[in-house]
Amino acid sequence: MNENFRAAYKRARTQTLAEAGPVILAHHEQLTLIQGSGREVATVDLGPYTVSMAVAHVPLALFTMLAPYPEGLIPDDRLAP
């Protein structure tokens, strides 16, 4: 059964990627551009991106933790770590 699933998944993935426009896959420090049947792989330094991402998530985290839903005081359980 697992082999049948893997084969079906591979066919669906191959067809989806063939019909899609350019797709960029990120895996660790490798970016893979898939366009049609072509594939190009590049290694990139994600250090600056990682720092930027961490900084960019601070406002999102604060909003998520502090925004009262619904209006009113923020409950203690929402402020607890």
PDB file with one MODEL, atoms N, CA, C and O in Angstrom:
MODEL        1
ATOM      1  N   MET A   1       0.820  -1.189   0.000  1.00  0.00           N
ATOM      2  CA  MET A   1       0.000   0.000   0.000  1.00  0.00           C
ATOM      3  C   MET A   1       0.869   1.259   0.000  1.00  0.00           C
ATOM      4  O   MET A   1       0.568   2.220  -0.708  1.00  0.00           O
ATOM      5  N   ASN A   2       1.941   1.256   0.789  1.00  0.00           N
ATOM      6  CA  ASN A   2       2.822   2.409   0.853  1.00  0.00           C
ATOM      7  C   ASN A   2       3.463   2.694  -0.502  1.00  0.00           C
ATOM      8  O   ASN A   2       3.605   3.852  -0.894  1.00  0.00           O
ATOM      9  N   GLU A   3       3.851   1.632  -1.220  1.00  0.00           N
ATOM     10  CA  GLU A   3       4.450   1.809  -2.544  1.00  0.00           C
ATOM     11  C   GLU A   3       3.447   2.415  -3.519  1.00  0.00           C
ATOM     12  O   GLU A   3       3.805   3.266  -4.334  1.00  0.00           O
ATOM     13  N   ASN A   4       2.180   1.976  -3.436  1.00  0.00           N
ATOM     14  CA  ASN A   4       1.141   2.543  -4.307  1.00  0.00           C
ATOM     15  C   ASN A   4       0.941   4.032  -4.016  1.00  0.00           C
ATOM     16  O   ASN A   4       0.807   4.843  -4.932  1.00  0.00           O
ATOM     17  N   PHE A   5       0.923   4.375  -2.726  1.00  0.00           N
ATOM     18  CA  PHE A   5       0.764   5.781  -2.362  1.00  0.00           C
ATOM     19  C   PHE A   5       1.930   6.608  -2.879  1.00  0.00           C
ATOM     20  O   PHE A   5       1.731   7.677  -3.456  1.00  0.00           O
ATOM     21  N   ARG A   6       3.152   6.112  -2.671  1.00  0.00           N
ATOM     22  CA  ARG A   6       4.327   6.851  -3.128  1.00  0.00           C
ATOM     23  C   ARG A   6       4.315   7.049  -4.645  1.00  0.00           C
ATOM     24  O   ARG A   6       4.680   8.118  -5.135  1.00  0.00           O
ATOM     25  N   ALA A   7       3.901   6.037  -5.376  1.00  0.00           N
ATOM     26  CA  ALA A   7       3.833   6.145  -6.835  1.00  0.00           C
ATOM     27  C   ALA A   7       2.771   7.164  -7.251  1.00  0.00           C
ATOM     28  O   ALA A   7       3.002   7.976  -8.147  1.00  0.00           O
ATOM     29  N   ALA A   8       1.612   7.118  -6.601  1.00  0.00           N
ATOM     30  CA  ALA A   8       0.545   8.080  -6.923  1.00  0.00           C
ATOM     31  C   ALA A   8       0.990   9.495  -6.578  1.00  0.00           C
ATOM     32  O   ALA A   8       0.730  10.430  -7.336  1.00  0.00           O
ATOM     33  N   TYR A   9       1.658   9.657  -5.439  1.00  0.00           N
ATOM     34  CA  TYR A   9       2.146  10.976  -5.025  1.00  0.00           C
ATOM     35  C   TYR A   9       3.180  11.502  -6.023  1.00  0.00           C
ATOM     36  O   TYR A   9       3.156  12.678  -6.385  1.00  0.00           O
ATOM     37  N   LYS A  10       4.084  10.630  -6.464  1.00  0.00           N
ATOM     38  CA  LYS A  10       5.119  11.032  -7.419  1.00  0.00           C
ATOM     39  C   LYS A  10       4.495  11.496  -8.730  1.00  0.00           C
ATOM     40  O   LYS A  10       4.917  12.502  -9.301  1.00  0.00           O
ATOM     41  N   ARG A  11       3.478  10.754  -9.212  1.00  0.00           N
ATOM     42  CA  ARG A  11       2.799  11.152 -10.456  1.00  0.00           C
ATOM     43  C   ARG A  11       2.114  12.511 -10.279  1.00  0.00           C
ATOM     44  O   ARG A  11       2.224  13.384 -11.140  1.00  0.00           O
ATOM     45  N   ALA A  12       1.414  12.680  -9.171  1.00  0.00           N
ATOM     46  CA  ALA A  12       0.697  13.938  -8.931  1.00  0.00           C
ATOM     47  C   ALA A  12       1.675  15.099  -8.794  1.00  0.00           C
ATOM     48  O   ALA A  12       1.428  16.185  -9.319  1.00  0.00           O
ATOM     49  N   ARG A  13       2.780  14.876  -8.094  1.00  0.00           N
ATOM     50  CA  ARG A  13       3.788  15.923  -7.910  1.00  0.00           C
ATOM     51  C   ARG A  13       4.413  16.305  -9.247  1.00  0.00           C
ATOM     52  O   ARG A  13       4.565  17.488  -9.550  1.00  0.00           O
ATOM     53  N   THR A  14       4.770  15.311 -10.036  1.00  0.00           N
ATOM     54  CA  THR A  14       5.387  15.549 -11.338  1.00  0.00           C
ATOM     55  C   THR A  14       4.437  16.327 -12.248  1.00  0.00           C
ATOM     56  O   THR A  14       4.853  17.276 -12.912  1.00  0.00           O
ATOM     57  N   GLN A  15       3.169  15.931 -12.280  1.00  0.00           N
ATOM     58  CA  GLN A  15       2.193  16.613 -13.129  1.00  0.00           C
ATOM     59  C   GLN A  15       1.955  18.050 -12.645  1.00  0.00           C
ATOM     60  O   GLN A  15       1.883  18.970 -13.459  1.00  0.00           O
ATOM     61  N   THR A  16       1.834  18.243 -11.350  1.00  0.00           N
ATOM     62  CA  THR A  16       1.599  19.578 -10.802  1.00  0.00           C
ATOM     63  C   THR A  16       2.759  20.499 -11.120  1.00  0.00           C
ATOM     64  O   THR A  16       2.547  21.635 -11.546  1.00  0.00           O
ATOM     65  N   LEU A  17       3.989  20.030 -10.920  1.00  0.00           N
ATOM     66  CA  LEU A  17       5.155  20.858 -11.203  1.00  0.00           C
ATOM     67  C   LEU A  17       5.290  21.150 -12.690  1.00  0.00           C
ATOM     68  O   LEU A  17       5.734  22.235 -13.066  1.00  0.00           O
ATOM     69  N   ALA A  18       4.915  20.201 -13.543  1.00  0.00           N
ATOM     70  CA  ALA A  18       5.007  20.408 -14.989  1.00  0.00           C
ATOM     71  C   ALA A  18       4.013  21.471 -15.449  1.00  0.00           C
ATOM     72  O   ALA A  18       4.299  22.234 -16.371  1.00  0.00           O
ATOM     73  N   GLU A  19       2.847  21.519 -14.808  1.00  0.00           N
ATOM     74  CA  GLU A  19       1.812  22.472 -15.214  1.00  0.00           C
ATOM     75  C   GLU A  19       1.961  23.833 -14.549  1.00  0.00           C
ATOM     76  O   GLU A  19       1.402  24.821 -15.026  1.00  0.00           O
ATOM     77  N   ALA A  20       2.700  23.894 -13.465  1.00  0.00           N
ATOM     78  CA  ALA A  20       2.865  25.158 -12.741  1.00  0.00           C
ATOM     79  C   ALA A  20       3.888  26.026 -13.457  1.00  0.00           C
ATOM     80  O   ALA A  20       4.654  25.551 -14.296  1.00  0.00           O
ATOM     81  N   GLY A  21       3.884  27.298 -13.111  1.00  0.00           N
ATOM     82  CA  GLY A  21       4.922  28.194 -13.612  1.00  0.00           C
ATOM     83  C   GLY A  21       6.215  27.861 -12.891  1.00  0.00           C
ATOM     84  O   GLY A  21       6.337  26.788 -12.300  1.00  0.00           O
ATOM     85  N   PRO A  22       7.172  28.758 -12.931  1.00  0.00           N
ATOM     86  CA  PRO A  22       8.419  28.495 -12.213  1.00  0.00           C
ATOM     87  C   PRO A  22       8.136  28.305 -10.720  1.00  0.00           C
ATOM     88  O   PRO A  22       7.334  29.030 -10.132  1.00  0.00           O
ATOM     89  N   VAL A  23       8.803  27.326 -10.125  1.00  0.00           N
ATOM     90  CA  VAL A  23       8.643  27.032  -8.704  1.00  0.00           C
ATOM     91  C   VAL A  23      10.024  27.076  -8.068  1.00  0.00           C
ATOM     92  O   VAL A  23      10.980  26.525  -8.613  1.00  0.00           O
ATOM     93  N   ILE A  24      10.128  27.735  -6.912  1.00  0.00           N
ATOM     94  CA  ILE A  24      11.386  27.769  -6.172  1.00  0.00           C
ATOM     95  C   ILE A  24      11.179  26.982  -4.885  1.00  0.00           C
ATOM     96  O   ILE A  24      10.301  27.301  -4.083  1.00  0.00           O
ATOM     97  N   LEU A  25      11.997  25.950  -4.700  1.00  0.00           N
ATOM     98  CA  LEU A  25      11.966  25.147  -3.485  1.00  0.00           C
ATOM     99  C   LEU A  25      13.155  25.527  -2.620  1.00  0.00           C
ATOM    100  O   LEU A  25      14.283  25.599  -3.108  1.00  0.00           O
ATOM    101  N   ALA A  26      12.912  25.769  -1.348  1.00  0.00           N
ATOM    102  CA  ALA A  26      13.988  26.095  -0.412  1.00  0.00           C
ATOM    103  C   ALA A  26      14.166  24.929   0.541  1.00  0.00           C
ATOM    104  O   ALA A  26      13.213  24.493   1.186  1.00  0.00           O
ATOM    105  N   HIS A  27      15.389  24.426   0.628  1.00  0.00           N
ATOM    106  CA  HIS A  27      15.715  23.347   1.555  1.00  0.00           C
ATOM    107  C   HIS A  27      17.078  23.667   2.151  1.00  0.00           C
ATOM    108  O   HIS A  27      18.107  23.573   1.483  1.00  0.00           O
ATOM    109  N   HIS A  28      17.059  24.043   3.409  1.00  0.00           N
ATOM    110  CA  HIS A  28      18.266  24.485   4.103  1.00  0.00           C
ATOM    111  C   HIS A  28      18.883  25.636   3.307  1.00  0.00           C
ATOM    112  O   HIS A  28      18.218  26.649   3.090  1.00  0.00           O
ATOM    113  N   GLU A  29      20.110  25.510   2.877  1.00  0.00           N
ATOM    114  CA  GLU A  29      20.750  26.609   2.146  1.00  0.00           C
ATOM    115  C   GLU A  29      20.785  26.368   0.643  1.00  0.00           C
ATOM    116  O   GLU A  29      21.601  26.955  -0.067  1.00  0.00           O
ATOM    117  N   GLN A  30      19.897  25.501   0.160  1.00  0.00           N
ATOM    118  CA  GLN A  30      19.813  25.258  -1.275  1.00  0.00           C
ATOM    119  C   GLN A  30      18.463  25.728  -1.802  1.00  0.00           C
ATOM    120  O   GLN A  30      17.416  25.415  -1.235  1.00  0.00           O
ATOM    121  N   LEU A  31      18.505  26.478  -2.886  1.00  0.00           N
ATOM    122  CA  LEU A  31      17.296  26.875  -3.598  1.00  0.00           C
ATOM    123  C   LEU A  31      17.286  26.119  -4.918  1.00  0.00           C
ATOM    124  O   LEU A  31      18.295  26.061  -5.621  1.00  0.00           O
ATOM    125  N   THR A  32      16.148  25.547  -5.243  1.00  0.00           N
ATOM    126  CA  THR A  32      16.007  24.816  -6.501  1.00  0.00           C
ATOM    127  C   THR A  32      14.926  25.480  -7.326  1.00  0.00           C
ATOM    128  O   THR A  32      13.784  25.603  -6.883  1.00  0.00           O
ATOM    129  N   LEU A  33      15.280  25.904  -8.515  1.00  0.00           N
ATOM    130  CA  LEU A  33      14.332  26.481  -9.469  1.00  0.00           C
ATOM    131  C   LEU A  33      13.885  25.371 -10.404  1.00  0.00           C
ATOM    132  O   LEU A  33      14.697  24.756 -11.095  1.00  0.00           O
ATOM    133  N   ILE A  34      12.574  25.123 -10.415  1.00  0.00           N
ATOM    134  CA  ILE A  34      12.009  24.121 -11.320  1.00  0.00           C
ATOM    135  C   ILE A  34      11.150  24.868 -12.322  1.00  0.00           C
ATOM    136  O   ILE A  34      10.206  25.567 -11.955  1.00  0.00           O
ATOM    137  N   GLN A  35      11.491  24.709 -13.587  1.00  0.00           N
ATOM    138  CA  GLN A  35      10.745  25.371 -14.657  1.00  0.00           C
ATOM    139  C   GLN A  35      10.600  24.381 -15.796  1.00  0.00           C
ATOM    140  O   GLN A  35      11.571  24.025 -16.463  1.00  0.00           O
ATOM    141  N   GLY A  36       9.356  23.942 -16.005  1.00  0.00           N
ATOM    142  CA  GLY A  36       9.127  22.903 -17.003  1.00  0.00           C
ATOM    143  C   GLY A  36       9.844  21.642 -16.573  1.00  0.00           C
ATOM    144  O   GLY A  36       9.665  21.175 -15.448  1.00  0.00           O
ATOM    145  N   SER A  37      10.660  21.084 -17.465  1.00  0.00           N
ATOM    146  CA  SER A  37      11.412  19.885 -17.099  1.00  0.00           C
ATOM    147  C   SER A  37      12.815  20.232 -16.615  1.00  0.00           C
ATOM    148  O   SER A  37      13.588  19.346 -16.251  1.00  0.00           O
ATOM    149  N   GLY A  38      13.145  21.528 -16.610  1.00  0.00           N
ATOM    150  CA  GLY A  38      14.472  21.955 -16.164  1.00  0.00           C
ATOM    151  C   GLY A  38      14.539  22.178 -14.667  1.00  0.00           C
ATOM    152  O   GLY A  38      13.529  22.450 -14.018  1.00  0.00           O
ATOM    153  N   ARG A  39      15.744  22.059 -14.128  1.00  0.00           N
ATOM    154  CA  ARG A  39      15.958  22.212 -12.698  1.00  0.00           C
ATOM    155  C   ARG A  39      17.340  22.821 -12.488  1.00  0.00           C
ATOM    156  O   ARG A  39      18.332  22.314 -13.013  1.00  0.00           O
ATOM    157  N   GLU A  40      17.406  23.907 -11.721  1.00  0.00           N
ATOM    158  CA  GLU A  40      18.688  24.523 -11.380  1.00  0.00           C
ATOM    159  C   GLU A  40      18.775  24.635  -9.871  1.00  0.00           C
ATOM    160  O   GLU A  40      17.804  24.999  -9.207  1.00  0.00           O
ATOM    161  N   VAL A  41      19.950  24.319  -9.332  1.00  0.00           N
ATOM    162  CA  VAL A  41      20.148  24.362  -7.889  1.00  0.00           C
ATOM    163  C   VAL A  41      21.227  25.388  -7.582  1.00  0.00           C
ATOM    164  O   VAL A  41      22.258  25.444  -8.252  1.00  0.00           O
ATOM    165  N   ALA A  42      20.974  26.205  -6.553  1.00  0.00           N
ATOM    166  CA  ALA A  42      21.952  27.198  -6.113  1.00  0.00           C
ATOM    167  C   ALA A  42      22.058  27.143  -4.598  1.00  0.00           C
ATOM    168  O   ALA A  42      21.065  26.934  -3.901  1.00  0.00           O
ATOM    169  N   THR A  43      23.260  27.330  -4.102  1.00  0.00           N
ATOM    170  CA  THR A  43      23.485  27.398  -2.662  1.00  0.00           C
ATOM    171  C   THR A  43      23.550  28.868  -2.280  1.00  0.00           C
ATOM    172  O   THR A  43      24.246  29.655  -2.922  1.00  0.00           O
ATOM    173  N   VAL A  44      22.822  29.233  -1.231  1.00  0.00           N
ATOM    174  CA  VAL A  44      22.762  30.629  -0.809  1.00  0.00           C
ATOM    175  C   VAL A  44      23.073  30.739   0.679  1.00  0.00           C
ATOM    176  O   VAL A  44      22.885  29.789   1.439  1.00  0.00           O
ATOM    177  N   ASP A  45      23.552  31.911   1.081  1.00  0.00           N
ATOM    178  CA  ASP A  45      23.803  32.203   2.489  1.00  0.00           C
ATOM    179  C   ASP A  45      22.514  32.769   3.069  1.00  0.00           C
ATOM    180  O   ASP A  45      22.133  33.896   2.754  1.00  0.00           O
ATOM    181  N   LEU A  46      21.846  31.996   3.911  1.00  0.00           N
ATOM    182  CA  LEU A  46      20.569  32.427   4.475  1.00  0.00           C
ATOM    183  C   LEU A  46      20.733  33.161   5.796  1.00  0.00           C
ATOM    184  O   LEU A  46      19.736  33.494   6.436  1.00  0.00           O
ATOM    185  N   GLY A  47      21.964  33.423   6.221  1.00  0.00           N
ATOM    186  CA  GLY A  47      22.204  34.128   7.481  1.00  0.00           C
ATOM    187  C   GLY A  47      21.448  35.447   7.571  1.00  0.00           C
ATOM    188  O   GLY A  47      20.702  35.658   8.527  1.00  0.00           O
ATOM    189  N   PRO A  48      21.624  36.347   6.592  1.00  0.00           N
ATOM    190  CA  PRO A  48      20.892  37.626   6.656  1.00  0.00           C
ATOM    191  C   PRO A  48      19.371  37.438   6.649  1.00  0.00           C
ATOM    192  O   PRO A  48      18.656  38.174   7.330  1.00  0.00           O
ATOM    193  N   TYR A  49      18.879  36.471   5.895  1.00  0.00           N
ATOM    194  CA  TYR A  49      17.440  36.205   5.851  1.00  0.00           C
ATOM    195  C   TYR A  49      16.945  35.732   7.208  1.00  0.00           C
ATOM    196  O   TYR A  49      15.887  36.158   7.671  1.00  0.00           O
ATOM    197  N   THR A  50      17.706  34.853   7.846  1.00  0.00           N
ATOM    198  CA  THR A  50      17.302  34.322   9.144  1.00  0.00           C
ATOM    199  C   THR A  50      17.195  35.432  10.178  1.00  0.00           C
ATOM    200  O   THR A  50      16.246  35.460  10.961  1.00  0.00           O
ATOM    201  N   VAL A  51      18.152  36.338  10.187  1.00  0.00           N
ATOM    202  CA  VAL A  51      18.112  37.470  11.122  1.00  0.00           C
ATOM    203  C   VAL A  51      16.915  38.358  10.809  1.00  0.00           C
ATOM    204  O   VAL A  51      16.184  38.753  11.717  1.00  0.00           O
ATOM    205  N   SER A  52      16.710  38.672   9.546  1.00  0.00           N
ATOM    206  CA  SER A  52      15.574  39.522   9.153  1.00  0.00           C
ATOM    207  C   SER A  52      14.251  38.869   9.518  1.00  0.00           C
ATOM    208  O   SER A  52      13.331  39.540   9.984  1.00  0.00           O
ATOM    209  N   MET A  53      14.156  37.567   9.308  1.00  0.00           N
ATOM    210  CA  MET A  53      12.927  36.855   9.618  1.00  0.00           C
ATOM    211  C   MET A  53      12.644  36.905  11.123  1.00  0.00           C
ATOM    212  O   MET A  53      11.502  37.107  11.536  1.00  0.00           O
ATOM    213  N   ALA A  54      13.678  36.722  11.930  1.00  0.00           N
ATOM    214  CA  ALA A  54      13.502  36.769  13.386  1.00  0.00           C
ATOM    215  C   ALA A  54      13.018  38.147  13.823  1.00  0.00           C
ATOM    216  O   ALA A  54      12.121  38.257  14.659  1.00  0.00           O
ATOM    217  N   VAL A  55      13.605  39.185  13.264  1.00  0.00           N
ATOM    218  CA  VAL A  55      13.201  40.548  13.613  1.00  0.00           C
ATOM    219  C   VAL A  55      11.782  40.826  13.123  1.00  0.00           C
ATOM    220  O   VAL A  55      10.995  41.447  13.837  1.00  0.00           O
ATOM    221  N   ALA A  56      11.449  40.379  11.929  1.00  0.00           N
ATOM    222  CA  ALA A  56      10.126  40.634  11.360  1.00  0.00           C
ATOM    223  C   ALA A  56       9.029  39.915  12.140  1.00  0.00           C
ATOM    224  O   ALA A  56       7.884  40.369  12.150  1.00  0.00           O
ATOM    225  N   HIS A  57       9.355  38.812  12.789  1.00  0.00           N
ATOM    226  CA  HIS A  57       8.340  38.065  13.527  1.00  0.00           C
ATOM    227  C   HIS A  57       8.044  38.654  14.903  1.00  0.00           C
ATOM    228  O   HIS A  57       7.058  38.270  15.532  1.00  0.00           O
ATOM    229  N   VAL A  58       8.877  39.575  15.383  1.00  0.00           N
ATOM    230  CA  VAL A  58       8.637  40.178  16.703  1.00  0.00           C
ATOM    231  C   VAL A  58       7.291  40.897  16.742  1.00  0.00           C
ATOM    232  O   VAL A  58       6.508  40.634  17.654  1.00  0.00           O
ATOM    233  N   PRO A  59       6.977  41.799  15.793  1.00  0.00           N
ATOM    234  CA  PRO A  59       5.666  42.460  15.850  1.00  0.00           C
ATOM    235  C   PRO A  59       4.504  41.474  15.728  1.00  0.00           C
ATOM    236  O   PRO A  59       3.474  41.646  16.380  1.00  0.00           O
ATOM    237  N   LEU A  60       4.666  40.449  14.902  1.00  0.00           N
ATOM    238  CA  LEU A  60       3.614  39.452  14.763  1.00  0.00           C
ATOM    239  C   LEU A  60       3.393  38.710  16.077  1.00  0.00           C
ATOM    240  O   LEU A  60       2.255  38.484  16.488  1.00  0.00           O
ATOM    241  N   ALA A  61       4.490  38.332  16.731  1.00  0.00           N
ATOM    242  CA  ALA A  61       4.380  37.630  18.015  1.00  0.00           C
ATOM    243  C   ALA A  61       3.728  38.513  19.067  1.00  0.00           C
ATOM    244  O   ALA A  61       2.865  38.057  19.817  1.00  0.00           O
ATOM    245  N   LEU A  62       4.141  39.783  19.123  1.00  0.00           N
ATOM    246  CA  LEU A  62       3.535  40.699  20.098  1.00  0.00           C
ATOM    247  C   LEU A  62       2.044  40.877  19.835  1.00  0.00           C
ATOM    248  O   LEU A  62       1.241  40.843  20.766  1.00  0.00           O
ATOM    249  N   PHE A  63       1.679  41.063  18.592  1.00  0.00           N
ATOM    250  CA  PHE A  63       0.266  41.216  18.251  1.00  0.00           C
ATOM    251  C   PHE A  63      -0.523  39.974  18.642  1.00  0.00           C
ATOM    252  O   PHE A  63      -1.600  40.071  19.230  1.00  0.00           O
ATOM    253  N   THR A  64       0.021  38.808  18.310  1.00  0.00           N
ATOM    254  CA  THR A  64      -0.672  37.561  18.601  1.00  0.00           C
ATOM    255  C   THR A  64      -0.872  37.361  20.099  1.00  0.00           C
ATOM    256  O   THR A  64      -1.924  36.892  20.534  1.00  0.00           O
ATOM    257  N   MET A  65       0.145  37.720  20.885  1.00  0.00           N
ATOM    258  CA  MET A  65       0.065  37.508  22.328  1.00  0.00           C
ATOM    259  C   MET A  65      -0.769  38.578  23.033  1.00  0.00           C
ATOM    260  O   MET A  65      -1.413  38.286  24.041  1.00  0.00           O
ATOM    261  N   LEU A  66      -0.767  39.811  22.520  1.00  0.00           N
ATOM    262  CA  LEU A  66      -1.365  40.911  23.269  1.00  0.00           C
ATOM    263  C   LEU A  66      -2.695  41.419  22.726  1.00  0.00           C
ATOM    264  O   LEU A  66      -3.444  42.068  23.456  1.00  0.00           O
ATOM    265  N   ALA A  67      -3.002  41.142  21.479  1.00  0.00           N
ATOM    266  CA  ALA A  67      -4.248  41.661  20.914  1.00  0.00           C
ATOM    267  C   ALA A  67      -5.428  41.006  21.629  1.00  0.00           C
ATOM    268  O   ALA A  67      -5.549  39.781  21.628  1.00  0.00           O
ATOM    269  N   PRO A  68      -6.292  41.808  22.235  1.00  0.00           N
ATOM    270  CA  PRO A  68      -7.436  41.211  22.932  1.00  0.00           C
ATOM    271  C   PRO A  68      -8.512  40.756  21.946  1.00  0.00           C
ATOM    272  O   PRO A  68      -8.939  41.517  21.078  1.00  0.00           O
ATOM    273  N   TYR A  69      -8.930  39.528  22.092  1.00  0.00           N
ATOM    274  CA  TYR A  69     -10.020  38.970  21.292  1.00  0.00           C
ATOM    275  C   TYR A  69     -11.043  38.416  22.247  1.00  0.00           C
ATOM    276  O   TYR A  69     -10.702  37.462  22.946  1.00  0.00           O
ATOM    277  N   PRO A  70     -12.181  38.875  22.348  1.00  0.00           N
ATOM    278  CA  PRO A  70     -12.744  40.107  21.812  1.00  0.00           C
ATOM    279  C   PRO A  70     -12.233  41.313  22.583  1.00  0.00           C
ATOM    280  O   PRO A  70     -11.285  41.198  23.361  1.00  0.00           O
ATOM    281  N   GLU A  71     -12.848  42.461  22.376  1.00  0.00           N
ATOM    282  CA  GLU A  71     -12.401  43.681  23.033  1.00  0.00           C
ATOM    283  C   GLU A  71     -12.485  43.529  24.543  1.00  0.00           C
ATOM    284  O   GLU A  71     -13.333  42.807  25.067  1.00  0.00           O
ATOM    285  N   GLY A  72     -11.599  44.214  25.220  1.00  0.00           N
ATOM    286  CA  GLY A  72     -11.592  44.184  26.674  1.00  0.00           C
ATOM    287  C   GLY A  72     -10.207  43.891  27.202  1.00  0.00           C
ATOM    288  O   GLY A  72      -9.222  43.942  26.464  1.00  0.00           O
ATOM    289  N   LEU A  73     -10.139  43.582  28.488  1.00  0.00           N
ATOM    290  CA  LEU A  73      -8.872  43.279  29.123  1.00  0.00           C
ATOM    291  C   LEU A  73      -8.285  41.971  28.589  1.00  0.00           C
ATOM    292  O   LEU A  73      -9.011  41.069  28.172  1.00  0.00           O
ATOM    293  N   ILE A  74      -6.971  41.895  28.612  1.00  0.00           N
ATOM    294  CA  ILE A  74      -6.295  40.681  28.170  1.00  0.00           C
ATOM    295  C   ILE A  74      -6.318  39.688  29.339  1.00  0.00           C
ATOM    296  O   ILE A  74      -5.823  40.011  30.418  1.00  0.00           O
ATOM    297  N   PRO A  75      -6.870  38.514  29.152  1.00  0.00           N
ATOM    298  CA  PRO A  75      -6.931  37.536  30.251  1.00  0.00           C
ATOM    299  C   PRO A  75      -5.527  37.075  30.668  1.00  0.00           C
ATOM    300  O   PRO A  75      -4.606  37.022  29.853  1.00  0.00           O
ATOM    301  N   ASP A  76      -5.390  36.742  31.960  1.00  0.00           N
ATOM    302  CA  ASP A  76      -4.098  36.309  32.488  1.00  0.00           C
ATOM    303  C   ASP A  76      -3.547  35.095  31.765  1.00  0.00           C
ATOM    304  O   ASP A  76      -2.340  35.015  31.539  1.00  0.00           O
ATOM    305  N   ASP A  77      -4.411  34.136  31.390  1.00  0.00           N
ATOM    306  CA  ASP A  77      -3.932  32.934  30.712  1.00  0.00           C
ATOM    307  C   ASP A  77      -3.337  33.240  29.351  1.00  0.00           C
ATOM    308  O   ASP A  77      -2.501  32.486  28.852  1.00  0.00           O
ATOM    309  N   ARG A  78      -3.762  34.343  28.745  1.00  0.00           N
ATOM    310  CA  ARG A  78      -3.209  34.737  27.446  1.00  0.00           C
ATOM    311  C   ARG A  78      -1.816  35.339  27.615  1.00  0.00           C
ATOM    312  O   ARG A  78      -1.002  35.279  26.693  1.00  0.00           O
ATOM    313  N   LEU A  79      -1.536  35.913  28.774  1.00  0.00           N
ATOM    314  CA  LEU A  79      -0.230  36.521  29.034  1.00  0.00           C
ATOM    315  C   LEU A  79       0.774  35.518  29.600  1.00  0.00           C
ATOM    316  O   LEU A  79       1.977  35.778  29.612  1.00  0.00           O
ATOM    317  N   ALA A  80       0.284  34.387  30.062  1.00  0.00           N
ATOM    318  CA  ALA A  80       1.168  33.379  30.659  1.00  0.00           C
ATOM    319  C   ALA A  80       2.062  32.764  29.588  1.00  0.00           C
ATOM    320  O   ALA A  80       1.641  32.587  28.445  1.00  0.00           O
ATOM    321  N   PRO A  81       3.316  32.433  29.968  1.00  0.00           N
ATOM    322  CA  PRO A  81       4.222  31.818  28.973  1.00  0.00           C
ATOM    323  C   PRO A  81       3.808  30.432  28.585  1.00  0.00           C
ATOM    324  O   PRO A  81       4.470  29.796  27.764  1.00  0.00           O
TER     325      PRO A  81
ENDMDL
END
